[in-house]
Amino acid sequence: MYAVVETGSKQYKVSKGDVVAVERLDHKEAKEIKLDKVLLVADNKDVTIGKPYIKGASVACEVIGETKGDKVISFKYRRRLGNSRKKIGHRQNYTVLKVKEIVK
């Protein structure tokens, strides 16, 4: 059984026991989070597709912790201007979740 959930304007395919790094969620010391924006749930026999979400479906996840992604470097400059250069680095914050249960 697997599900496609939406969080942080991104979609993730998850199944029970998966560990997923999603964009940072405001969990405030919570040990468990319920993701209720479920787009698709597939069993061995049938597939349920939401319009856009499935009513009553959710994915229960355990919060493992927070982490940062790889550094992405952006470099801007204007040609023929000697001192017009800018180097910017960014690291995205992620929340690491472990999927405990998919409720249909």
Secondary structure, DSSP 8 states (H G I E B T S, - for coil): -EEEEEETTEEEEEETT-EEEEE----TT-SEEEE--EEEEE-SS-EEE-SSS-TT-EEEEEEEEEEE---EEEEEE-TT-TT-EEEEEE--EEEEEEEEEEE-
